[in-house]
């Protein structure tokens, strides 16, 4: 029986393809996290600017006392 297998090449699965997929997935995850961090930073900055503007408005226009 082993004589029948002489010259037969057994194909093995290619590992770099699997590694390439995992690297691509990891890269996609990292890029998504960076995009989310950028969005969060923009929202935080927007809220801070709005709060600062509201604070300045309160200082410039104190409440009027109704008699």
Backbone as CSV, one residue per row, in Angstrom:
resi,resn,N_x,N_y,N_z,CA_x,CA_y,CA_z,C_x,C_y,C_z
1,UNK,0.812,-1.200,0.000,0.000,0.000,0.000,0.857,1.267,0.000
2,UNK,1.940,1.374,0.782,2.747,2.596,0.742,3.347,2.849,-0.633
3,UNK,3.578,1.811,-1.430,4.142,2.022,-2.754,3.179,2.819,-3.633
4,UNK,1.904,2.705,-3.391,0.917,3.417,-4.200,0.948,4.916,-3.914
5,UNK,1.445,5.306,-2.758,1.458,6.722,-2.384,2.738,7.444,-2.802
6,UNK,3.683,6.726,-3.425,4.935,7.365,-3.828,4.640,8.376,-4.922
7,UNK,5.143,9.569,-4.758,4.952,10.623,-5.749,3.670,11.423,-5.569
8,UNK,2.849,11.057,-4.615,1.609,11.809,-4.364,1.930,12.929,-3.385
9,UNK,1.615,14.123,-3.785,1.883,15.258,-2.887,0.625,15.555,-2.089
10,UNK,0.829,15.720,-0.830,-0.292,16.068,0.051,-0.258,17.577,0.250
11,UNK,-1.349,18.205,-0.104,-1.420,19.667,0.066,-1.796,19.990,1.501
12,UNK,-1.034,20.851,2.069,-1.317,21.277,3.436,-1.962,22.659,3.390
13,UNK,-2.802,22.937,4.352,-3.439,24.259,4.360,-2.397,25.362,4.499
14,UNK,-2.650,26.426,3.837,-1.699,27.535,3.837,-1.948,28.409,5.066
15,UNK,-1.012,28.451,5.959,-1.159,29.232,7.190,-1.135,30.742,6.962
16,UNK,-0.329,31.268,6.031,-0.332,32.735,5.862,-1.697,33.313,5.521
17,UNK,-2.557,32.534,4.855,-3.894,33.037,4.546,-4.663,33.253,5.833
18,UNK,-4.577,32.309,6.740,-5.272,32.436,8.020,-4.718,33.629,8.800
19,UNK,-3.407,33.785,8.828,-2.803,34.908,9.535,-3.198,36.220,8.879
20,UNK,-3.278,36.225,7.566,-3.659,37.441,6.848,-5.073,37.863,7.224
21,UNK,-5.965,36.894,7.331,-7.341,37.214,7.723,-7.387,37.783,9.127
22,UNK,-6.627,37.191,10.039,-6.656,37.683,11.418,-6.038,39.071,11.509
23,UNK,-5.001,39.325,10.704,-4.393,40.659,10.689,-5.384,41.662,10.122
24,UNK,-6.097,41.281,9.065,-7.088,42.176,8.473,-8.198,42.478,9.471
25,UNK,-8.649,41.465,10.189,-9.693,41.662,11.193,-9.195,42.568,12.313
26,UNK,-7.971,42.333,12.772,-7.410,43.166,13.834,-7.272,44.611,13.371
27,UNK,-6.853,44.801,12.137,-6.714,46.155,11.594,-8.077,46.839,11.506
28,UNK,-9.088,46.101,11.086,-10.437,46.669,11.005,-10.942,47.077,12.385
29,UNK,-10.660,46.254,13.387,-11.085,46.573,14.756,-10.375,47.821,15.254
30,UNK,-9.078,47.910,15.014,-8.306,49.077,15.459,-8.814,50.344,14.774
31,UNK,-9.069,50.276,13.478,-9.567,51.454,12.759,-10.944,51.872,13.264
32,UNK,-11.802,50.903,13.553,-13.128,51.229,14.084,-13.017,51.888,15.452
33,UNK,-12.111,51.385,16.292,-11.932,51.977,17.621,-11.386,53.398,17.508
34,UNK,-10.474,53.632,16.578,-9.939,54.982,16.390,-11.036,55.934,15.919
35,UNK,-11.883,55.449,15.016,-12.971,56.296,14.519,-13.930,56.635,15.662
36,UNK,-14.256,55.652,16.504,-15.143,55.913,17.638,-14.507,56.888,18.621
37,UNK,-13.201,56.749,18.856,-12.506,57.665,19.763,-12.532,59.083,19.214
38,UNK,-12.394,59.223,17.906,-12.450,60.549,17.289,-13.837,61.157,17.459
39,UNK,-14.869,60.367,17.247,-16.239,60.865,17.396,-16.498,61.278,18.837
40,UNK,-16.065,60.459,19.789,-16.254,60.787,21.207,-15.521,62.074,21.553
41,UNK,-14.302,62.235,21.059,-13.533,63.453,21.338,-14.238,64.678,20.767
42,UNK,-14.796,64.565,19.566,-15.518,65.695,18.976,-16.767,66.044,19.779
43,UNK,-17.484,65.035,20.242,-18.686,65.285,21.045,-18.315,65.943,22.363
44,UNK,-17.263,65.463,23.006,-16.826,66.052,24.277,-16.422,67.504,24.064
45,UNK,-15.693,67.765,22.998,-15.279,69.149,22.714,-16.499,70.027,22.445
46,UNK,-17.466,69.515,21.689,-18.673,70.282,21.386,-19.438,70.617,22.664
47,UNK,-19.577,69.633,23.547,-20.293,69.857,24.808,-19.541,70.864,25.670
48,UNK,-18.225,70.784,25.694,-17.434,71.724,26.490,-17.580,73.146,25.956
49,UNK,-17.579,73.298,24.642,-17.741,74.632,24.048,-19.126,75.178,24.358
50,UNK,-20.148,74.331,24.259,-21.515,74.779,24.570,-21.635,75.188,26.033
51,UNK,-21.017,74.413,26.930,-21.077,74.739,28.358,-20.347,76.049,28.634
52,UNK,-19.215,76.249,27.993,-18.464,77.488,28.183,-19.255,78.676,27.647
53,UNK,-19.912,78.498,26.508,-20.719,79.581,25.942,-21.897,79.905,26.857
54,UNK,-22.514,78.900,27.418,-23.636,79.128,28.334,-23.152,79.830,29.599
55,UNK,-21.971,79.465,30.070,-21.409,80.112,31.258,-21.103,81.570,30.997
56,UNK,-20.556,81.881,29.839,-20.257,83.277,29.493,-21.544,84.078,29.349
57,UNK,-22.554,83.457,28.771,-23.827,84.143,28.595,-24.438,84.483,29.949
58,UNK,-24.302,83.574,30.915,-24.853,83.817,32.244,-24.121,84.967,32.927
59,UNK,-22.825,85.090,32.705,-22.056,86.177,33.307,-22.408,87.496,32.635
60,UNK,-22.580,87.483,31.332,-22.849,88.719,30.601,-24.275,89.216,30.848
61,UNK,-25.219,88.313,30.996,-26.618,88.697,31.185,-27.131,88.090,32.484
62,UNK,-26.902,88.757,33.600,-27.388,88.202,34.867,-28.917,88.182,34.873
63,UNK,-29.503,87.307,35.646,-30.968,87.224,35.667,-31.584,88.530,36.174
64,UNK,-32.692,88.895,35.580,-33.395,90.119,35.969,-34.368,89.778,37.085
65,UNK,-34.353,90.607,38.110,-35.234,90.360,39.256,-36.598,90.966,38.961
66,UNK,-37.594,90.120,39.021,-38.959,90.586,38.768,-39.555,91.099,40.073
67,UNK,-40.113,92.309,40.049,-40.694,92.904,41.269,-42.193,92.920,41.136
